[in-house]
Amino acid sequence: MNKREFLQIITSMGLTTAFWQDLAAFDTNQEYQTLSRLSNDEEKFWKHIRSLYELKPDYINLENGWYNIIPKPILKAYFEEIHKLNLEGTYYMRTRLFDDNIEVRKQLAQLIGCSYEELIITRNTTESIDTVIAGIDWKPGDEVIFNTQEYPAMIDMFKVQARRYGIVNKIISIPNDPKSDEEIVSLYEKAITPKTRVILVSHIINITGHILPVRKICDMARNRGIFTIVDGAHAVAHFDFKISDLNCDAYASSLHKWLSVPLGAGMLYLRKDRIKEIWCLFGETAYPDEDIRKLNHIGTHPAHTVLTIPASIEFYQKIGAKRKENRLRYVQEYWTSKVRGVPNIFLNTPSQSHRACGIANVGIQHIKPANLAKILLEKYKIWTVAIDHPEVQGVRITPNIFTTTDELDKLVAALIELSKK
Ligand SMILES: Cc1ncc(COP(=O)(O)O)c(C=O)c1O
């Protein structure tokens, strides 16, 4: 859709505020050309990226974990998809939905390194992982291993299976700053018994930013015939990897996080030879047991969100996967390196560079997490989230690609000032 058409639409809808005018004038191709021109100048490149976001001036947003703010190229594509679906009505659903879904799955599969026949688009990680857990043919006494820092929704789902089928949940504790991969892998290995059926492990722990040695855990589990589920809610488009590198059986992610798809998009990968083992949660008989689409009968859903996935992939690729990973790790290390070792400040995120990326967690002695988050917002205008977990007490700091070092300097100054009180 060109600028004139977009303007006509928003005017006909009475949408004449500055926001709509700005979005109508926004020229995605031109912005991408500028980005490509600035590619060799790191500082100007990221400054331009920031200009592609509309950000509230009221606070510094260091809580980009739950979901990502959408940059203008994706926001514009999203509104165009909403308009298209609304204009065409059920004609779209009956003539295009099916083929478009395959096309989007193909693009996503290529991005994350799997076959599109091993991938479905869901609404989020919770739906993806719960679909797998609910689909396993559990027997009483089957054992599952996961760590205490897994996402609470997944822990709850296993607790429900324990009540319903008598499975046994073995919950291990992992260190926040391990010295080696083997230290982590051996914790899972030691918990295995002949009854172990499943290991659930996060690719990146959401409360600390700890990247776990998932490949080594999956290799170890595969040698013992154990089914592995990787919770990659925060991993896709955060750091560079391919699912084919991980050797897992199931992989789930939320695309509204780091891929910046509008809210309500997730994915589920299932290794081809394991699909037939998983029962569908929502009844579906149109596909054979080996076809992953049997797990995707979710009913009418916001298809315009799914249709915006290609625009999100394009935005991500214009930046470059490795470049984005490097930038996120750089901004995290920019501030953590300035407070690590400062008296009364402690970090709950691994110190070795490759064990973390954009997310980190910091605490201050004698200040409870909720209070720290409140002070940061009210006194310093810095938006974060408090984490109060038996093994992790602090605030989670999640910058984004639009975060500037000036903003991080303000965080560092605030933490140091508070640590002295
Ligand atoms: C590790 C992890 N798993 C799962 C989820 C759930 O994601 P969603 O709410 O998109 O299903 C989150 C959300 O932050 C998460 O951090």
The ligand as an SDF file (V2000), in Angstrom:
LIG
                    3D

 16 16  0  0  0  0  0  0  0  0999 V2000
   10.7250  -18.4790   30.0570 C   0  0  0  0  0  0  0  0  0  0  0  0
    9.3120  -18.1080   29.7170 C   0  0  0  0  0  0  0  0  0  0  0  0
    8.4800  -19.0650   29.3330 N   0  0  0  0  0  0  0  0  0  0  0  0
    7.2100  -18.7910   29.0060 C   0  0  0  0  0  0  0  0  0  0  0  0
    6.7120  -17.5280   29.0580 C   0  0  0  0  0  0  0  0  0  0  0  0
    5.2860  -17.2740   28.7100 C   0  0  0  0  0  0  0  0  0  0  0  0
    5.1760  -16.5040   27.5700 O   0  0  0  0  0  0  0  0  0  0  0  0
    3.7280  -16.1680   27.0050 P   0  0  0  0  0  0  0  0  0  0  0  0
    3.0300  -15.4190   28.0790 O   0  0  0  0  0  0  0  0  0  0  0  0
    3.9720  -15.3640   25.7980 O   0  0  0  0  0  0  0  0  0  0  0  0
    3.0750  -17.4790   26.7580 O   0  0  0  0  0  0  0  0  0  0  0  0
    7.5420  -16.4840   29.4490 C   0  0  0  0  0  0  0  0  0  0  0  0
    7.0300  -15.1000   29.5140 C   0  0  0  0  0  0  0  0  0  0  0  0
    7.7050  -14.1640   29.8270 O   0  0  0  0  0  0  0  0  0  0  0  0
    8.8810  -16.7860   29.7890 C   0  0  0  0  0  0  0  0  0  0  0  0
    9.7100  -15.8250   30.1820 O   0  0  0  0  0  0  0  0  0  0  0  0
  1  2  1  0
  2  3  1  0
  2 15  2  0
  3  4  2  0
  4  5  1  0
  5  6  1  0
  5 12  2  0
  6  7  1  0
  7  8  1  0
  8  9  2  0
  8 10  1  0
  8 11  1  0
 12 13  1  0
 12 15  1  0
 13 14  2  0
 15 16  1  0
M  END
$$$$
